[in-house]
Amino acid sequence: MANVTFTSPRMKKDLTVYAVAGDTNTLLKVAQEHKVPLDFECQNGECGSCLLQVAVLSKNAPAGVALTEKEKTVLRYAGKITAQQIEDAETRDIPPPWRLACQFIVRNEDILVTF
């Protein structure tokens, strides 16, 4: 199980929910299931409307690092990721701070999601 904590000025208080580790649900799907008011439009990684910050809270090495090609393109275009951050994610498992909720697969790690 993973603890996912959502925080935003749009919410009265932070919300921590449990996500099933190993499931293929995206962070957007987890948010929708718990009525978290995340912005989204296309749901397929092309518009960037579900942009958010993800911080790993677990002491273990991050597990949800994989970036899709769509996510890399949108994050680069938005100025939220550098070529070095992409390389670090792909070769050293160092997650970038900005992600797309519709592309991020929740893994067995506790995360803080800021939007």
Biopython code that builds the backbone (N, CA, C, O; Angstrom):
import numpy as np
from Bio.PDB.StructureBuilder import StructureBuilder

atoms = [
    (1, "MET", "N", (0.840, -1.186, 0.000)),
    (1, "MET", "CA", (0.000, 0.000, 0.000)),
    (1, "MET", "C", (0.881, 1.243, 0.000)),
    (1, "MET", "O", (1.978, 1.244, 0.557)),
    (2, "ALA", "N", (0.398, 2.262, -0.611)),
    (2, "ALA", "CA", (1.091, 3.541, -0.638)),
    (2, "ALA", "C", (0.179, 4.601, -0.040)),
    (2, "ALA", "O", (-1.024, 4.620, -0.299)),
    (3, "ASN", "N", (0.755, 5.468, 0.749)),
    (3, "ASN", "CA", (0.016, 6.620, 1.254)),
    (3, "ASN", "C", (0.234, 7.771, 0.281)),
    (3, "ASN", "O", (1.372, 8.137, -0.013)),
    (4, "VAL", "N", (-0.843, 8.331, -0.210)),
    (4, "VAL", "CA", (-0.778, 9.471, -1.114)),
    (4, "VAL", "C", (-1.456, 10.636, -0.400)),
    (4, "VAL", "O", (-2.650, 10.588, -0.106)),
    (5, "THR", "N", (-0.680, 11.683, -0.126)),
    (5, "THR", "CA", (-1.226, 12.857, 0.541)),
    (5, "THR", "C", (-1.368, 13.973, -0.481)),
    (5, "THR", "O", (-0.398, 14.369, -1.126)),
    (6, "PHE", "N", (-2.583, 14.471, -0.620)),
    (6, "PHE", "CA", (-2.873, 15.578, -1.522)),
    (6, "PHE", "C", (-2.943, 16.858, -0.702)),
    (6, "PHE", "O", (-3.585, 16.894, 0.348)),
    (7, "THR", "N", (-2.284, 17.905, -1.178)),
    (7, "THR", "CA", (-2.337, 19.194, -0.509)),
    (7, "THR", "C", (-2.508, 20.293, -1.548)),
    (7, "THR", "O", (-1.888, 20.271, -2.611)),
    (8, "SER", "N", (-3.360, 21.248, -1.215)),
    (8, "SER", "CA", (-3.638, 22.348, -2.133)),
    (8, "SER", "C", (-4.396, 23.439, -1.394)),
    (8, "SER", "O", (-5.167, 23.146, -0.480)),
    (9, "PRO", "N", (-4.186, 24.694, -1.777)),
    (9, "PRO", "CA", (-4.998, 25.769, -1.204)),
    (9, "PRO", "C", (-6.479, 25.614, -1.561)),
    (9, "PRO", "O", (-7.338, 26.231, -0.930)),
    (10, "ARG", "N", (-6.773, 24.800, -2.561)),
    (10, "ARG", "CA", (-8.152, 24.576, -2.985)),
    (10, "ARG", "C", (-8.896, 23.606, -2.065)),
    (10, "ARG", "O", (-10.109, 23.440, -2.188)),
    (11, "MET", "N", (-8.174, 22.972, -1.150)),
    (11, "MET", "CA", (-8.779, 22.012, -0.231)),
    (11, "MET", "C", (-8.761, 22.580, 1.182)),
    (11, "MET", "O", (-7.841, 23.312, 1.548)),
    (12, "LYS", "N", (-9.774, 22.246, 1.975)),
    (12, "LYS", "CA", (-9.845, 22.739, 3.355)),
    (12, "LYS", "C", (-8.698, 22.199, 4.188)),
    (12, "LYS", "O", (-8.153, 22.905, 5.037)),
    (13, "LYS", "N", (-8.328, 20.941, 3.947)),
    (13, "LYS", "CA", (-7.209, 20.335, 4.660)),
    (13, "LYS", "C", (-6.592, 19.261, 3.768)),
    (13, "LYS", "O", (-7.201, 18.823, 2.792)),
    (14, "ASP", "N", (-5.384, 18.846, 4.116)),
    (14, "ASP", "CA", (-4.718, 17.790, 3.369)),
    (14, "ASP", "C", (-5.525, 16.502, 3.465)),
    (14, "ASP", "O", (-6.235, 16.267, 4.442)),
    (15, "LEU", "N", (-5.403, 15.680, 2.441)),
    (15, "LEU", "CA", (-6.112, 14.409, 2.409)),
    (15, "LEU", "C", (-5.103, 13.304, 2.107)),
    (15, "LEU", "O", (-4.405, 13.353, 1.094)),
    (16, "THR", "N", (-5.030, 12.315, 2.981)),
    (16, "THR", "CA", (-4.172, 11.155, 2.745)),
    (16, "THR", "C", (-5.060, 9.963, 2.434)),
    (16, "THR", "O", (-5.993, 9.651, 3.172)),
    (17, "VAL", "N", (-4.749, 9.303, 1.322)),
    (17, "VAL", "CA", (-5.508, 8.133, 0.893)),
    (17, "VAL", "C", (-4.538, 6.981, 0.662)),
    (17, "VAL", "O", (-3.330, 7.185, 0.541)),
    (18, "TYR", "N", (-5.074, 5.786, 0.603)),
    (18, "TYR", "CA", (-4.274, 4.600, 0.334)),
    (18, "TYR", "C", (-4.446, 4.217, -1.123)),
    (18, "TYR", "O", (-5.561, 4.189, -1.643)),
    (19, "ALA", "N", (-3.344, 3.925, -1.766)),
    (19, "ALA", "CA", (-3.374, 3.440, -3.140)),
    (19, "ALA", "C", (-2.773, 2.043, -3.133)),
    (19, "ALA", "O", (-1.825, 1.774, -2.394)),
    (20, "VAL", "N", (-3.310, 1.171, -3.938)),
    (20, "VAL", "CA", (-2.832, -0.202, -3.996)),
    (20, "VAL", "C", (-1.539, -0.248, -4.801)),
    (20, "VAL", "O", (-1.511, 0.116, -5.976)),
    (21, "ALA", "N", (-0.478, -0.698, -4.155)),
    (21, "ALA", "CA", (0.809, -0.823, -4.830)),
    (21, "ALA", "C", (0.711, -1.893, -5.913)),
    (21, "ALA", "O", (0.096, -2.938, -5.701)),
    (22, "GLY", "N", (1.308, -1.639, -7.059)),
    (22, "GLY", "CA", (1.289, -2.596, -8.148)),
    (22, "GLY", "C", (0.084, -2.464, -9.058)),
    (22, "GLY", "O", (0.041, -3.074, -10.126)),
    (23, "ASP", "N", (-0.893, -1.676, -8.648)),
    (23, "ASP", "CA", (-2.044, -1.412, -9.502)),
    (23, "ASP", "C", (-1.565, -0.512, -10.646)),
    (23, "ASP", "O", (-0.522, 0.130, -10.520)),
    (24, "THR", "N", (-2.280, -0.455, -11.717)),
    (24, "THR", "CA", (-1.869, 0.391, -12.836)),
    (24, "THR", "C", (-2.653, 1.698, -12.883)),
    (24, "THR", "O", (-2.658, 2.381, -13.907)),
    (25, "ASN", "N", (-3.310, 2.048, -11.788)),
    (25, "ASN", "CA", (-4.052, 3.307, -11.755)),
    (25, "ASN", "C", (-3.098, 4.489, -11.741)),
    (25, "ASN", "O", (-2.049, 4.459, -11.098)),
    (26, "THR", "N", (-3.481, 5.509, -12.453)),
    (26, "THR", "CA", (-2.699, 6.736, -12.441)),
    (26, "THR", "C", (-3.047, 7.550, -11.196)),
    (26, "THR", "O", (-4.040, 7.292, -10.514)),
    (27, "LEU", "N", (-2.214, 8.521, -10.929)),
    (27, "LEU", "CA", (-2.467, 9.419, -9.812)),
    (27, "LEU", "C", (-3.780, 10.170, -10.030)),
    (27, "LEU", "O", (-4.495, 10.456, -9.070)),
    (28, "LEU", "N", (-4.099, 10.488, -11.271)),
    (28, "LEU", "CA", (-5.363, 11.153, -11.583)),
    (28, "LEU", "C", (-6.542, 10.256, -11.201)),
    (28, "LEU", "O", (-7.522, 10.735, -10.628)),
    (29, "LYS", "N", (-6.458, 8.989, -11.506)),
    (29, "LYS", "CA", (-7.540, 8.047, -11.172)),
    (29, "LYS", "C", (-7.716, 7.949, -9.659)),
    (29, "LYS", "O", (-8.842, 7.939, -9.159)),
    (30, "VAL", "N", (-6.600, 7.879, -8.930)),
    (30, "VAL", "CA", (-6.662, 7.831, -7.462)),
    (30, "VAL", "C", (-7.347, 9.094, -6.937)),
    (30, "VAL", "O", (-8.201, 9.022, -6.054)),
    (31, "ALA", "N", (-6.967, 10.250, -7.487)),
    (31, "ALA", "CA", (-7.570, 11.516, -7.064)),
    (31, "ALA", "C", (-9.074, 11.524, -7.349)),
    (31, "ALA", "O", (-9.865, 11.942, -6.504)),
    (32, "GLN", "N", (-9.457, 11.074, -8.513)),
    (32, "GLN", "CA", (-10.879, 11.051, -8.869)),
    (32, "GLN", "C", (-11.669, 10.131, -7.947)),
    (32, "GLN", "O", (-12.785, 10.462, -7.546)),
    (33, "GLU", "N", (-11.099, 8.978, -7.609)),
    (33, "GLU", "CA", (-11.792, 8.030, -6.731)),
    (33, "GLU", "C", (-12.046, 8.624, -5.348)),
    (33, "GLU", "O", (-12.981, 8.219, -4.658)),
    (34, "HIS", "N", (-11.214, 9.584, -4.942)),
    (34, "HIS", "CA", (-11.346, 10.190, -3.614)),
    (34, "HIS", "C", (-11.833, 11.640, -3.672)),
    (34, "HIS", "O", (-11.739, 12.383, -2.695)),
    (35, "LYS", "N", (-12.353, 12.019, -4.834)),
    (35, "LYS", "CA", (-12.947, 13.346, -5.031)),
    (35, "LYS", "C", (-11.982, 14.496, -4.715)),
    (35, "LYS", "O", (-12.377, 15.518, -4.154)),
    (36, "VAL", "N", (-10.721, 14.307, -5.084)),
    (36, "VAL", "CA", (-9.712, 15.359, -4.954)),
    (36, "VAL", "C", (-9.862, 16.273, -6.166)),
    (36, "VAL", "O", (-9.886, 15.782, -7.295)),
    (37, "PRO", "N", (-9.964, 17.591, -5.967)),
    (37, "PRO", "CA", (-10.258, 18.509, -7.074)),
    (37, "PRO", "C", (-9.059, 18.847, -7.968)),
    (37, "PRO", "O", (-8.680, 20.011, -8.088)),
    (38, "LEU", "N", (-8.468, 17.828, -8.590)),
    (38, "LEU", "CA", (-7.364, 18.048, -9.529)),
    (38, "LEU", "C", (-7.917, 18.538, -10.861)),
    (38, "LEU", "O", (-8.952, 18.058, -11.324)),
    (39, "ASP", "N", (-7.235, 19.481, -11.467)),
    (39, "ASP", "CA", (-7.605, 19.920, -12.809)),
    (39, "ASP", "C", (-7.130, 18.881, -13.818)),
    (39, "ASP", "O", (-6.060, 18.295, -13.655)),
    (40, "PHE", "N", (-7.920, 18.656, -14.851)),
    (40, "PHE", "CA", (-7.521, 17.782, -15.948)),
    (40, "PHE", "C", (-8.437, 18.051, -17.136)),
    (40, "PHE", "O", (-9.560, 18.531, -16.982)),
    (41, "GLU", "N", (-7.933, 17.732, -18.314)),
    (41, "GLU", "CA", (-8.748, 17.867, -19.519)),
    (41, "GLU", "C", (-8.664, 16.605, -20.371)),
    (41, "GLU", "O", (-9.612, 15.820, -20.414)),
    (42, "CYS", "N", (-7.539, 16.407, -21.048)),
    (42, "CYS", "CA", (-7.459, 15.337, -22.037)),
    (42, "CYS", "C", (-7.292, 13.945, -21.437)),
    (42, "CYS", "O", (-7.720, 12.968, -22.053)),
    (43, "GLN", "N", (-6.700, 13.822, -20.288)),
    (43, "GLN", "CA", (-6.447, 12.570, -19.590)),
    (43, "GLN", "C", (-5.496, 11.621, -20.318)),
    (43, "GLN", "O", (-5.414, 10.444, -19.968)),
    (44, "ASN", "N", (-4.778, 12.117, -21.326)),
    (44, "ASN", "CA", (-3.847, 11.230, -22.037)),
    (44, "ASN", "C", (-2.442, 11.815, -22.185)),
    (44, "ASN", "O", (-1.672, 11.351, -23.026)),
    (45, "GLY", "N", (-2.102, 12.810, -21.394)),
    (45, "GLY", "CA", (-0.737, 13.304, -21.364)),
    (45, "GLY", "C", (-0.365, 14.311, -22.419)),
    (45, "GLY", "O", (0.821, 14.516, -22.678)),
    (46, "GLU", "N", (-1.337, 14.944, -23.036)),
    (46, "GLU", "CA", (-1.014, 15.883, -24.108)),
    (46, "GLU", "C", (-1.259, 17.351, -23.757)),
    (46, "GLU", "O", (-0.614, 18.227, -24.334)),
    (47, "CYS", "N", (-2.172, 17.644, -22.829)),
    (47, "CYS", "CA", (-2.532, 19.044, -22.580)),
    (47, "CYS", "C", (-1.761, 19.683, -21.424)),
    (47, "CYS", "O", (-1.561, 20.898, -21.418)),
    (48, "GLY", "N", (-1.330, 18.894, -20.458)),
    (48, "GLY", "CA", (-0.591, 19.424, -19.317)),
    (48, "GLY", "C", (-1.442, 20.052, -18.236)),
    (48, "GLY", "O", (-0.899, 20.641, -17.301)),
    (49, "SER", "N", (-2.750, 19.948, -18.330)),
    (49, "SER", "CA", (-3.614, 20.592, -17.331)),
    (49, "SER", "C", (-3.560, 19.917, -15.962)),
    (49, "SER", "O", (-3.960, 20.518, -14.965)),
    (50, "CYS", "N", (-3.076, 18.689, -15.900)),
    (50, "CYS", "CA", (-3.001, 17.969, -14.628)),
    (50, "CYS", "C", (-1.596, 18.024, -14.013)),
    (50, "CYS", "O", (-1.212, 17.146, -13.241)),
    (51, "LEU", "N", (-0.848, 19.049, -14.361)),
    (51, "LEU", "CA", (0.508, 19.256, -13.845)),
    (51, "LEU", "C", (0.484, 19.431, -12.332)),
    (51, "LEU", "O", (-0.331, 20.182, -11.798)),
    (52, "LEU", "N", (1.383, 18.734, -11.648)),
    (52, "LEU", "CA", (1.478, 18.850, -10.196)),
    (52, "LEU", "C", (2.875, 18.470, -9.731)),
    (52, "LEU", "O", (3.678, 17.935, -10.495)),
    (53, "GLN", "N", (3.150, 18.759, -8.461)),
    (53, "GLN", "CA", (4.430, 18.397, -7.868)),
    (53, "GLN", "C", (4.257, 17.125, -7.048)),
    (53, "GLN", "O", (3.263, 16.958, -6.340)),
    (54, "VAL", "N", (5.227, 16.239, -7.152)),
    (54, "VAL", "CA", (5.204, 14.991, -6.396)),
    (54, "VAL", "C", (6.519, 14.876, -5.639)),
    (54, "VAL", "O", (7.595, 14.931, -6.235)),
    (55, "ALA", "N", (6.425, 14.719, -4.331)),
    (55, "ALA", "CA", (7.601, 14.519, -3.494)),
    (55, "ALA", "C", (7.493, 13.144, -2.840)),
    (55, "ALA", "O", (6.462, 12.804, -2.261)),
    (56, "VAL", "N", (8.556, 12.362, -2.936)),
    (56, "VAL", "CA", (8.584, 11.035, -2.324)),
    (56, "VAL", "C", (8.892, 11.195, -0.847)),
    (56, "VAL", "O", (9.887, 11.818, -0.475)),
    (57, "LEU", "N", (8.027, 10.625, 0.000)),
    (57, "LEU", "CA", (8.196, 10.713, 1.445)),
    (57, "LEU", "C", (8.819, 9.457, 2.036)),
    (57, "LEU", "O", (9.306, 9.482, 3.167)),
    (58, "SER", "N", (8.810, 8.367, 1.291)),
    (58, "SER", "CA", (9.380, 7.109, 1.765)),
    (58, "SER", "C", (10.888, 7.222, 1.865)),
    (58, "SER", "O", (11.519, 7.975, 1.123)),
    (59, "LYS", "N", (11.449, 6.477, 2.777)),
    (59, "LYS", "CA", (12.901, 6.472, 2.928)),
    (59, "LYS", "C", (13.575, 5.559, 1.911)),
    (59, "LYS", "O", (14.780, 5.661, 1.684)),
    (60, "ASN", "N", (12.809, 4.680, 1.308)),
    (60, "ASN", "CA", (13.352, 3.785, 0.293)),
    (60, "ASN", "C", (13.589, 4.546, -1.003)),
    (60, "ASN", "O", (13.101, 5.662, -1.176)),
    (61, "ALA", "N", (14.328, 3.944, -1.896)),
    (61, "ALA", "CA", (14.568, 4.554, -3.199)),
    (61, "ALA", "C", (13.239, 4.723, -3.927)),
    (61, "ALA", "O", (12.390, 3.834, -3.857)),
    (62, "PRO", "N", (13.036, 5.838, -4.624)),
    (62, "PRO", "CA", (11.778, 6.071, -5.347)),
    (62, "PRO", "C", (11.500, 4.975, -6.368)),
    (62, "PRO", "O", (12.420, 4.441, -6.988)),
    (63, "ALA", "N", (10.228, 4.647, -6.534)),
    (63, "ALA", "CA", (9.848, 3.586, -7.463)),
    (63, "ALA", "C", (9.002, 4.095, -8.620)),
    (63, "ALA", "O", (8.923, 3.418, -9.645)),
    (64, "GLY", "N", (8.369, 5.249, -8.506)),
    (64, "GLY", "CA", (7.466, 5.741, -9.540)),
    (64, "GLY", "C", (8.108, 6.730, -10.479)),
    (64, "GLY", "O", (7.543, 7.790, -10.749)),
    (65, "VAL", "N", (9.277, 6.401, -10.980)),
    (65, "VAL", "CA", (10.069, 7.359, -11.740)),
    (65, "VAL", "C", (9.731, 7.374, -13.226)),
    (65, "VAL", "O", (9.898, 8.406, -13.875)),
    (66, "ALA", "N", (9.263, 6.267, -13.779)),
    (66, "ALA", "CA", (9.081, 6.142, -15.222)),
    (66, "ALA", "C", (8.297, 7.313, -15.820)),
    (66, "ALA", "O", (7.190, 7.629, -15.383)),
    (67, "LEU", "N", (8.892, 7.941, -16.818)),
    (67, "LEU", "CA", (8.254, 9.054, -17.534)),
    (67, "LEU", "C", (7.843, 8.564, -18.920)),
    (67, "LEU", "O", (8.639, 7.940, -19.622)),
    (68, "THR", "N", (6.614, 8.843, -19.310)),
    (68, "THR", "CA", (6.200, 8.509, -20.669)),
    (68, "THR", "C", (6.762, 9.559, -21.619)),
    (68, "THR", "O", (7.146, 10.649, -21.193)),
    (69, "GLU", "N", (6.810, 9.234, -22.887)),
    (69, "GLU", "CA", (7.299, 10.195, -23.881)),
    (69, "GLU", "C", (6.409, 11.440, -23.918)),
    (69, "GLU", "O", (6.902, 12.560, -24.044)),
    (70, "LYS", "N", (5.089, 11.231, -23.806)),
    (70, "LYS", "CA", (4.167, 12.364, -23.782)),
    (70, "LYS", "C", (4.462, 13.265, -22.589)),
    (70, "LYS", "O", (4.479, 14.489, -22.716)),
    (71, "GLU", "N", (4.695, 12.651, -21.427)),
    (71, "GLU", "CA", (4.955, 13.428, -20.221)),
    (71, "GLU", "C", (6.247, 14.234, -20.360)),
    (71, "GLU", "O", (6.293, 15.405, -19.985)),
    (72, "LYS", "N", (7.285, 13.612, -20.892)),
    (72, "LYS", "CA", (8.550, 14.329, -21.095)),
    (72, "LYS", "C", (8.341, 15.543, -21.994)),
    (72, "LYS", "O", (8.839, 16.631, -21.704)),
    (73, "THR", "N", (7.612, 15.354, -23.069)),
    (73, "THR", "CA", (7.378, 16.444, -24.027)),
    (73, "THR", "C", (6.602, 17.587, -23.386)),
    (73, "THR", "O", (6.990, 18.748, -23.517)),
    (74, "VAL", "N", (5.518, 17.275, -22.699)),
    (74, "VAL", "CA", (4.684, 18.306, -22.085)),
    (74, "VAL", "C", (5.446, 19.031, -20.981)),
    (74, "VAL", "O", (5.370, 20.256, -20.885)),
    (75, "LEU", "N", (6.176, 18.299, -20.151)),
    (75, "LEU", "CA", (6.937, 18.927, -19.072)),
    (75, "LEU", "C", (8.059, 19.807, -19.615)),
    (75, "LEU", "O", (8.323, 20.877, -19.067)),
    (76, "ARG", "N", (8.721, 19.369, -20.684)),
    (76, "ARG", "CA", (9.768, 20.207, -21.314)),
    (76, "ARG", "C", (9.149, 21.480, -21.877)),
    (76, "ARG", "O", (9.676, 22.574, -21.674)),
    (77, "TYR", "N", (8.041, 21.337, -22.576)),
    (77, "TYR", "CA", (7.374, 22.490, -23.183)),
    (77, "TYR", "C", (6.923, 23.494, -22.117)),
    (77, "TYR", "O", (6.966, 24.704, -22.342)),
    (78, "ALA", "N", (6.495, 22.993, -20.964)),
    (78, "ALA", "CA", (6.031, 23.857, -19.868)),
    (78, "ALA", "C", (7.196, 24.432, -19.060)),
    (78, "ALA", "O", (6.983, 25.260, -18.174)),
    (79, "GLY", "N", (8.416, 24.001, -19.355)),
    (79, "GLY", "CA", (9.576, 24.486, -18.623)),
    (79, "GLY", "C", (9.691, 23.903, -17.230)),
    (79, "GLY", "O", (10.301, 24.514, -16.353)),
    (80, "LYS", "N", (9.109, 22.722, -17.009)),
    (80, "LYS", "CA", (9.087, 22.102, -15.680)),
    (80, "LYS", "C", (10.098, 20.973, -15.521)),
    (80, "LYS", "O", (10.226, 20.408, -14.434)),
    (81, "ILE", "N", (10.810, 20.641, -16.580)),
    (81, "ILE", "CA", (11.795, 19.569, -16.495)),
    (81, "ILE", "C", (12.957, 19.881, -17.435)),
    (81, "ILE", "O", (12.771, 20.440, -18.515)),
    (82, "THR", "N", (14.139, 19.512, -17.006)),
    (82, "THR", "CA", (15.341, 19.728, -17.830)),
    (82, "THR", "C", (15.786, 18.404, -18.434)),
    (82, "THR", "O", (15.342, 17.334, -18.016)),
    (83, "ALA", "N", (16.665, 18.492, -19.417)),
    (83, "ALA", "CA", (17.223, 17.289, -20.022)),
    (83, "ALA", "C", (17.973, 16.477, -18.963)),
    (83, "ALA", "O", (17.943, 15.247, -18.989)),
    (84, "GLN", "N", (18.639, 17.155, -18.045)),
    (84, "GLN", "CA", (19.372, 16.464, -16.983)),
    (84, "GLN", "C", (18.417, 15.713, -16.052)),
    (84, "GLN", "O", (18.712, 14.594, -15.632)),
    (85, "GLN", "N", (17.279, 16.323, -15.733)),
    (85, "GLN", "CA", (16.301, 15.649, -14.874)),
    (85, "GLN", "C", (15.725, 14.412, -15.563)),
    (85, "GLN", "O", (15.475, 13.397, -14.913)),
    (86, "ILE", "N", (15.517, 14.495, -16.859)),
    (86, "ILE", "CA", (15.033, 13.328, -17.608)),
    (86, "ILE", "C", (16.077, 12.225, -17.573)),
    (86, "ILE", "O", (15.751, 11.064, -17.328)),
    (87, "GLU", "N", (17.329, 12.582, -17.817)),
    (87, "GLU", "CA", (18.411, 11.597, -17.776)),
    (87, "GLU", "C", (18.529, 10.977, -16.377)),
    (87, "GLU", "O", (18.687, 9.763, -16.247)),
    (88, "ASP", "N", (18.453, 11.811, -15.336)),
    (88, "ASP", "CA", (18.528, 11.305, -13.961)),
    (88, "ASP", "C", (17.384, 10.340, -13.653)),
    (88, "ASP", "O", (17.583, 9.339, -12.966)),
    (89, "ALA", "N", (16.196, 10.637, -14.157)),
    (89, "ALA", "CA", (15.047, 9.755, -13.935)),
    (89, "ALA", "C", (15.251, 8.419, -14.641)),
    (89, "ALA", "O", (14.931, 7.364, -14.094)),
    (90, "GLU", "N", (15.779, 8.473, -15.846)),
    (90, "GLU", "CA", (15.918, 7.255, -16.648)),
    (90, "GLU", "C", (17.119, 6.403, -16.267)),
    (90, "GLU", "O", (17.075, 5.181, -16.411)),
    (91, "THR", "N", (18.186, 7.021, -15.787)),
    (91, "THR", "CA", (19.399, 6.255, -15.523)),
    (91, "THR", "C", (19.740, 6.103, -14.047)),
    (91, "THR", "O", (20.441, 5.164, -13.667)),
    (92, "ARG", "N", (19.249, 7.023, -13.205)),
    (92, "ARG", "CA", (19.626, 6.989, -11.795)),
    (92, "ARG", "C", (18.418, 6.879, -10.856)),
    (92, "ARG", "O", (18.573, 6.929, -9.636)),
    (93, "ASP", "N", (17.222, 6.729, -11.423)),
    (93, "ASP", "CA", (15.989, 6.613, -10.635)),
    (93, "ASP", "C", (15.779, 7.790, -9.681)),
    (93, "ASP", "O", (15.306, 7.615, -8.558)),
    (94, "ILE", "N", (16.133, 8.974, -10.137)),
    (94, "ILE", "CA", (15.894, 10.194, -9.361)),
    (94, "ILE", "C", (14.668, 10.871, -9.961)),
    (94, "ILE", "O", (14.725, 11.354, -11.092)),
    (95, "PRO", "N", (13.562, 10.915, -9.225)),
    (95, "PRO", "CA", (12.327, 11.452, -9.808)),
    (95, "PRO", "C", (12.370, 12.971, -9.958)),
    (95, "PRO", "O", (12.908, 13.672, -9.102)),
    (96, "PRO", "N", (11.801, 13.470, -11.048)),
    (96, "PRO", "CA", (11.672, 14.918, -11.189)),
    (96, "PRO", "C", (10.553, 15.420, -10.280)),
    (96, "PRO", "O", (9.647, 14.655, -9.951)),
    (97, "PRO", "N", (10.594, 16.678, -9.871)),
    (97, "PRO", "CA", (9.565, 17.183, -8.958)),
    (97, "PRO", "C", (8.203, 17.408, -9.617)),
    (97, "PRO", "O", (7.181, 17.366, -8.931)),
    (98, "TRP", "N", (8.165, 17.641, -10.910)),
    (98, "TRP", "CA", (6.902, 17.904, -11.602)),
    (98, "TRP", "C", (6.492, 16.689, -12.403)),
    (98, "TRP", "O", (7.317, 16.059, -13.065)),
    (99, "ARG", "N", (5.203, 16.359, -12.338)),
    (99, "ARG", "CA", (4.659, 15.220, -13.075)),
    (99, "ARG", "C", (3.280, 15.580, -13.612)),
    (99, "ARG", "O", (2.703, 16.607, -13.254)),
    (100, "LEU", "N", (2.767, 14.715, -14.476)),
    (100, "LEU", "CA", (1.388, 14.812, -14.949)),
    (100, "LEU", "C", (0.591, 13.733, -14.237)),
    (100, "LEU", "O", (0.970, 12.563, -14.271)),
    (101, "ALA", "N", (-0.496, 14.103, -13.601)),
    (101, "ALA", "CA", (-1.302, 13.152, -12.832)),
    (101, "ALA", "C", (-1.834, 12.020, -13.703)),
    (101, "ALA", "O", (-1.989, 10.894, -13.231)),
    (102, "CYS", "N", (-2.112, 12.309, -14.958)),
    (102, "CYS", "CA", (-2.677, 11.290, -15.849)),
    (102, "CYS", "C", (-1.629, 10.297, -16.347)),
    (102, "CYS", "O", (-1.984, 9.292, -16.963)),
    (103, "GLN", "N", (-0.353, 10.556, -16.093)),
    (103, "GLN", "CA", (0.717, 9.681, -16.558)),
    (103, "GLN", "C", (1.455, 8.987, -15.412)),
    (103, "GLN", "O", (2.089, 7.952, -15.621)),
    (104, "PHE", "N", (1.376, 9.542, -14.218)),
    (104, "PHE", "CA", (2.114, 9.022, -13.068)),
    (104, "PHE", "C", (1.401, 7.799, -12.493)),
    (104, "PHE", "O", (0.248, 7.894, -12.073)),
    (105, "ILE", "N", (2.074, 6.665, -12.473)),
    (105, "ILE", "CA", (1.527, 5.441, -11.894)),
    (105, "ILE", "C", (1.987, 5.359, -10.442)),
    (105, "ILE", "O", (3.184, 5.423, -10.162)),
    (106, "VAL", "N", (1.047, 5.219, -9.531)),
    (106, "VAL", "CA", (1.357, 5.148, -8.107)),
    (106, "VAL", "C", (2.017, 3.803, -7.811)),
    (106, "VAL", "O", (1.507, 2.750, -8.195)),
    (107, "ARG", "N", (3.148, 3.855, -7.129)),
    (107, "ARG", "CA", (3.890, 2.649, -6.765)),
    (107, "ARG", "C", (3.863, 2.471, -5.255)),
    (107, "ARG", "O", (3.117, 3.165, -4.565)),
    (108, "ASN", "N", (4.653, 1.569, -4.745)),
    (108, "ASN", "CA", (4.691, 1.267, -3.322)),
    (108, "ASN", "C", (5.598, 2.268, -2.602)),
    (108, "ASN", "O", (6.682, 1.917, -2.135)),
    (109, "GLU", "N", (5.144, 3.499, -2.522)),
    (109, "GLU", "CA", (5.903, 4.552, -1.864)),
    (109, "GLU", "C", (4.932, 5.622, -1.393)),
    (109, "GLU", "O", (3.897, 5.862, -2.015)),
    (110, "ASP", "N", (5.279, 6.253, -0.297)),
    (110, "ASP", "CA", (4.455, 7.350, 0.209)),
    (110, "ASP", "C", (4.857, 8.616, -0.518)),
    (110, "ASP", "O", (6.044, 8.920, -0.643)),
    (111, "ILE", "N", (3.862, 9.360, -1.000)),
    (111, "ILE", "CA", (4.157, 10.586, -1.737)),
    (111, "ILE", "C", (3.285, 11.738, -1.247)),
    (111, "ILE", "O", (2.198, 11.544, -0.703)),
    (112, "LEU", "N", (3.803, 12.935, -1.462)),
    (112, "LEU", "CA", (3.063, 14.174, -1.199)),
    (112, "LEU", "C", (2.804, 14.817, -2.546)),
    (112, "LEU", "O", (3.737, 15.083, -3.304)),
    (113, "VAL", "N", (1.545, 15.067, -2.844)),
    (113, "VAL", "CA", (1.128, 15.650, -4.116)),
    (113, "VAL", "C", (0.643, 17.074, -3.855)),
    (113, "VAL", "O", (-0.311, 17.286, -3.107)),
    (114, "THR", "N", (1.306, 18.040, -4.475)),
    (114, "THR", "CA", (0.941, 19.440, -4.317)),
    (114, "THR", "C", (0.423, 19.972, -5.648)),
    (114, "THR", "O", (1.062, 19.826, -6.690)),
    (115, "PHE", "N", (-0.745, 20.587, -5.585)),
    (115, "PHE", "CA", (-1.316, 21.150, -6.824)),
    (115, "PHE", "C", (-1.980, 22.478, -6.546)),
    (115, "PHE", "O", (-2.516, 23.104, -7.461)),
]
sb = StructureBuilder()
sb.init_structure("model")
sb.init_model(0)
sb.init_chain("A")
sb.init_seg("    ")
for serial, (resi, resn, name, xyz) in enumerate(atoms, 1):
    if name == "N":
        sb.init_residue(resn, " ", resi, " ")
    sb.init_atom(name, np.array(xyz, "f"), 0.0, 1.0, " ", f" {name:<3s}", serial, name[0])
structure = sb.get_structure()
